[in-house]
């Protein structure tokens, strides 16, 4: 394998600084930190892709998902991050 390089810059560790909120959510998600176009994929915990959409800058989206745990993969500027997403439909 490749030799280990102990010189780690913050830029090398932090790929994308995208925030999603609120989390847990009732289905409406806000994105903060998307400066260009991004592709967002949502997966179930067993790896099935449930949804995919494009975002242009910071915005909000409504997800039609059942209550549960999901993985959101966000790709932008040649970088990708994954975030856990909890959907919780609470009756009031």
N, C-alpha and C positions, 0 to 999 in steps of 0.2 A: 504494500500500500504506500500511499504518499507519506512523507515524513510530517510529524506534527509540528505546527508553527505556533509557538507560544505568544506571538504578537497579535492580540485581538483588539481591534478598534471597536468603539461603540457602533460605528457605521456598518461594520461587518456583522454584528450581532443583531441589530434591529433592522430587519428587512423592511417592513411596512409598519407605520404607526397608526393603524386604522382602529377606531373605537366603534363598538356597536352598543347601543343602549336603547331602552332599558333591557336588562337581562337579569332575571326572567322577564319575558314579554308576553303580552296578550295577542301578539301577532303583528303589531306595528313596530318596526325596527328603524332606528335612526343611525346613519353612518356619519362619522366625522373623521377627517384626515385623508379623504380621497381627493387628490389634487388633479388627477387625469381620469381617463376612463378606466373602469375596473370591471372584471367579470366575477360574479358571485355565484357559486354553486352551493347548494344545500343538500346534505347527505343524511340519511338515516344512520343510526348507530351500527347497522349491519352493512353499511357501505353502499347502499342504493342511492343513486342521484335522484333527488325528488324534484328539484327545481334549478333553473339557471337563468340569470338575467344580467344585463349590462347596466352599470351605473355611470353617470357622468357627473363627477363631483359629489360633494356632500348632499345627501337627501334622505328621505324617509320612504320606506316601502311597507306594504301590507302583505303579510304571508298568510296563506290559507293552509295552515298546518294544524294537526291535532296536538293536544297537550303532550309534551314529551321532550326528550333530549335529542338535539341535532348537532351536526358539525357543519359550520359555514366555512367555505374556502374562498378567500378573496385574492384575486390575481390582478396586479397592476404594475406597470413600469418594469416588467420582466421579473417581478418578485411575487411570491405567494405566501400567505399566512393562513392558518386554520384557527378557528375560534369555536368554542362550545356555545350553543344557543339553547336556552330553555324556553319553551312555549308553555304557558300556564293559563288556560281559560278558566278564570274564576267567576262563579256566578255571584251577582250582587243582589 
